[in-house]
């Protein structure tokens, strides 16, 4: 018994245009060079307990369990990959890519289940090919006897030689009377009523919501047991420090041969970072857990509210950042939403173009100025680049000796009627802005923020 499905999501990227991970500014002693990198995002998911691969092809996934027909358990395997991990080619008015999945569930020397699937992704514009969010979801539901297995998973981009491989141990549980199934983070689901039927479900493999954009995380759960009308369960979410940030109780209604239901967990209560949802049955001692992630976007390897504010030092005023810092945790999601609305240059679109461009500049600065001795965006040239963007012209004195001390580099910004001068005082490419140019730069920033 098996079912395969490919889902291409049409969810717009809002707020920061981009992902998850751990980063921060140098002054806080954290690692700003990790912002927005696939490797840092992957590490965050891996530490949270997900299937996570970053190279040479990026995908994030999870394995969950539901009761199956007699003496079997349903293994729900789901993973997502961004469009940008695939190689697209022009097809008519749009673009087409394809990928191949091979998965084996092994026990001892035997292959218990084998999956081979060839999937096609079509998009209507080139911009869609560069999406970095959870744009493509692949899921399989396998029926296997309880026991220990090895899952081997391979994902290959058909348009190139890139592929990703993952292997892990599966401890498939016995989900009999008194047990809980799932829980699963879902986009949509139709509750089933018998264990021998397949759930009609679209899984959210990353169990992730975007701070300030997504109001809820939807969780689907099942329970098995005596013929009661309703089954009480308790749900508790703890943050990464172990503190309880949300708790609720509900009764799962009985649907013929099992109990099932959904709950919406308000993301504003969870804060940014990794949290853990625990579901406890009130009639037995059984419990089940699932990690949840609240992020600022799909390209931002930032794991806390404070780290995000540290990154915004060149985006907005110190006063506005301090107001966000001073906001009580339970009101931060609302304050962040207000901040996005007030700073969004084009309110008619779902994306915050200002933040998208700002974080793209940070990434580019980290690449272009990485030889400055630290994170590129924190260097003098990085500061100017992130704040003002690409200069209209860069003038540098011609010399055959690139190690010559005192070389000058002039960045011209015609819009601001400014020429900003940087000096390589050491001869090792450590460019420092001159005092007069820094004063000019600060004056430009004040004029920009006064608009």
N, C-alpha and C positions, 0 to 999 in steps of 0.2 A: 504494500500500500504506500503510494507516494504521490506527492503533488508538487509541481514546480511553478514558480511564478516570477515574472519580471515586472517591476513597476518603475516607470519613469515619472518622478515627482515633478510637479509644477509649482513648487513652493518658492516664492520670491525671497531673495536674501535681503534682509532689512538691517538697519542699524549699522554695524561696522563692516559689512561686506566680507565677512569672513571668518575662524575655527577655534580650536581649543588647545590648551597646553599650559605651560608654566613659563612665565617670563617676568620682566620688571626692569626698572631703571638701575643704572649702576650705583646711584647714590643709596639705594636701599640694599645693596649687596646681592642683588639677584642677577638673572641672566638675560639681559635684553636681546642678546644675539639669537635667542630661540624664538622670537616672535614670528608667528605665521609660518614656521617651517613645518614641513610634513613630518619630519622626525620627532619634533617636540610634541606635536599633536598626537602622533601614534603612541608615544611613550605614556602620555596621560591616559589614554584609553587602555593601554596594556596594564598599567598599574591598577586601573579600576576593575580589571578582570575580563576585559573584552578580547576577542580575537583582533589583532591589530598588526597590519603590515604597512610599511612605508616605501620600501624600495625592493625591486624596481617599479612596482605598481602598488598604489595605495588602496587598501580596503579595510573597513572596520566591521566586525560582526559579533554575533552572540549565539549561544545555544541555550534553549529553554526546553522545558518538558511539560507535557500534558498526558493525561491518562489515555490509553488506547484500548483497542478491543481486548478480549480475554488474554491475559498473560503477556501483553505487550505495552510499550510506552511510546508515545509520539515524541520524536526528537525534532524540535523546530530549529532549523539552521537558517540563519538570515544574516546577510551582510550587505553593506552599501559601499559604493565607490563613486567618486566624483566624475563628472564628464571629462574633466581635464586629464584623468588617468588613461583615457582611451584615445586612439588615433582616428580622427574623423576625416572623411573624404567627401568631396562634393557629390551630391546626388540630386539632380534636378534643381529645384529651388532651395533645397535644404542641404543637410549634412548627415552622413551615416557612419556609424562605427559598429563594431561587433566584438564580442569577447567569448571565450570558451571557459567553462567550468568543468573541472574533474574533481570528484570527491569520493573517497572510499571510507567506509566504516569497517574496520578490521577487528578481528578477535583471534589472537594466536596467529596462525598462518593462514587463516581463512578471511576472505572478504565477504562480509555479511550484507552490505549494501554498496552499490556502485552508482554514482551519478555522473553523467556526461551531458552537458547542455551547451548549446550554441545560441547566444542571444544577440539581438540586434537593437541598437539604440538610434533613433532618428530625432533630429532637432531641426528647427526651422531657420535658425540664424547662427552666424559664426560665434556671436557672443555666448550662445548657449553651450558651445563646445568647450568654453573655458570655465564653466561653473565649477566651484570648489566645494559646494555643499553636498548634502546627502541626496544627490540627484537620481541615482540608479540603485534600486534595491532588488536583490535576488534572494529568494527564499525557497526552501525545500522542507517538507514535512515527511519524515521517515518513520515507519513503524518497525520497532525492534524489540526483542525480549530484554528485560532488565539485565544489567550486568556491566562489566567494564570493557570498553572498546578504545580503539585508537582512531581518531578522525584525521584524515589527510586531505587537505584542501589545496587546490591549485587554481589560480585565476590567470588567464593569459589574454593579453590584448592582441586580437587577430591582425591588427594593422601594423604591428611592430614585433620585435622579438622579446618584448618585456613581459615578464610573468612574476607572480608572487606565490609563495608556497607557505603553508602553515600546517602544523601537526600538534595535536593535543590529546590528552586522555579524556574520555567521556565516561563518567560514572552515571549510567542511566538508572534512575531510581524505580522502585516499585511504587506505583501510585494507586494504592488500594484504599479501602474505606478508612477514614480518619486522616487522610493526607490532603495536601494542597497541591494544585497544579499551577505552573507559572511561578510568579507573575510575569507578564509580558508588557512591555511598552509598545503601544500600537498607534497607528494612524486611523485605522478603522477595523471593525470586527462585527460579525454577526454571531451572537452567542449560540453555541450548539447545545443539544439536549441529551446526547448519548455518547459514550466513549468510543463507539465504533463508527462514528461519523467524523469527517475532517472539518476542522474549524475554518470558516470563511474569514480570513484575517489578512491584514497588511501590517507587518511588524515594523517597528522603528528599531533597527538593529543597534543604534547608538544610544537609545534611551536619553536623548538630548533635547533640551529646549534652549532658545536664545533669550537672554536676559533683556527685559524691556519690550520684547516682541511677542513671545508666546505666553499666553495666559496660563495654560495648564499643560501638564503631562498626563496623557490618558493611559491608564493601566488596566489590563484585562487579567482576571484571575478565575481559577476554578477550584472546586473542592469536591470531595467524594465521601460518601458516608450514608448514614441512616436516612430513612424517608421522612425527614422533617420538612415543614413548609419553608423555613428559612434557616440559614446558618450564620450566626454572628462571627465576625472577624474584626480584628483590631489592626490598624495600619499605623506605623511609626516611621518617620524619616529623621535620620540623624546626619549632621554634617560631618566633614572630615575630622573635626575635633571631638566627635562623639556626642555633641549636644543635640537634644531633641529640638527640631525646628518645626515639626508639624506632626499632629496625631489626629486620628479619626477612627470611628467605629461605624460599621454598617452590617446589614444583613444581606447575605447573598441569597437570592431567590432560587428555589428548586425548579429545575427545568427537566422534568421526567426523571432521568437517571443520574443527574449530577447537579451541583450548584455552580452558578456562574454569574459574573457581573463585572461592571467597569466602575472605575472611580477616577475623577479628575483631580490631580494634585496641583494646587496653585503654586506656580513657580515663584511668585513674589515672596513666598514664605521661606523658600529654600536658600536664597542667596546664590552667589556665583561659586562654582567649584563642583567637586564630587560629593554626592550624598548617597546614603544607603536607605532603601525602603525595606522594611521588614513587615511581613504579613503574618499575624498569629491567629490560629483558630482558637475560639473561646471554649470549645467543647473538648479539645484534645491539646496535647503539647506540641503539635506539629507547627512549624513555621517555615517560611520561604523568604528569600531576599533577592533584591535586584539593585544594581547600582544605577544612579541617576546623575546626569550631568547638566549643569546650567552654565552656558558659555556666552560670550559676547558675539560670537559669529564663527563661521566655519573656517576662517583662515587666521584666527587670532589665538595663538598659544598663550592664553592668559587665564589663570586659574583663580583669580580673586578680584573683587571690586577694587581693592586698594591698588593692585598692580595696574589695572586699567587706568585709574586716575593718574598714576605715575607716568604712563605712556602719553597721556593727553597734555603734557606740560607745554608743548609747542602748538597745541590746537586751540586752546581757549585761555581765558584769563585766570590768574591765580585765585581771584575771588570766587569765580564760578566753581572751580575745582574744590576750593575749601568748603563751599556750601554743599557740594555733593558728599564730601568727606564727613561733614557734620550731620548729615541726614541719618536718622535712626534706621537700623537694619530693616525693620518691617516696612519702611516707607521708601527704601532705595529704588525699588523697581519703578515706582511711580515717578520719583525724582529723575531717574535715568530717562524714562519716556519723555518727560517734559524737556529735559536737556536735549534729547534728540530732535524733538519738534522745533525747539528754538534755534537750533544750529543747522538744521537741514536746509540746504540752499534751494531744493526743489521739492516742495511738499506734495506735489501731485504724483510723485513716483514712490513706489514702496521701498526703494533703496535710499540710504543716506549717502549721497554722492560725495559730500564733504569728507566724511569719515573714511569712505572707501579710498578716495584719493590720498588722504593723509596717511593711512596705513600702507598703501602701496609705496608712498615715498619713503616710509621707514624701511620697508623691505629693500627698496632700491638703494637707499643710503647705506644699509648694512652691507650690500654687495659692493657698491662703488668705493666706499671709504673704509673697507675692512682692514686695510694696512695701516690705519691711523693709531693702532695700539690699543683699541677697545672696540666697543660696539659702534659701528659707523654712524648711526643716527645721533649719537651723543658727542661726536666730534664737532668742531666749529663749522666745518663745511656741511656736515650732516644736519646741524641745527638750522642753518640757513636753507638748505635744500628742502628739508621737511616742512619748514614754515612757508617759504616763498615759492617752492617748486623749481623747475628747470630754469636756469638763467637764459636770457636771450643770446648771450655770447660769453665765452670764456677766453680771456687773453692771458697768455703765459709767455714769459720771455724765452727766447730761443737760446739753447745752450747745448753743447755736446756732452756736458758733464751733469748728469741728472742728480748727482750727489752734492752739487754745489749748494752751500748754505746761502740763505737770504734770497732764494728765488721767489718771485712774486707771481701771484695768480689773481686776476681781476675778473669778478663776476658782474656782468652788466644786467640790470633789470630796468628795461625802458619804461615799463608801466609805472614804476616807482621813482623813475628818474634818479637811479642810484647805481654807483659802481662800488662794489664791496671788495676789499683787498685782503688776500691771505698771504702769509709769508711762511715759507719752509725754513725755519730757523736752524734746524739741525742737519738738513741735507738727507734725512731719512724719510721724507714724505709726511712729516708731522706738521700739517698746515694749520696756522693759527691766524684768526682774524685780527686785524689791527685795531687799536683802541678807537680811532676815529670811525672806522667802518662799523665797529660794534655799536657805537652810539647811533650811527645812521640806521643800522638794522633795527635797533630797539625803537627808534622813532617810526619806522615803517610799520612795525608790529602794533604799536599803539594806535596808529591811524587805521589800520585794518580792523582792529577789534572795536574801534569806536563807531564803526559804520552801523 
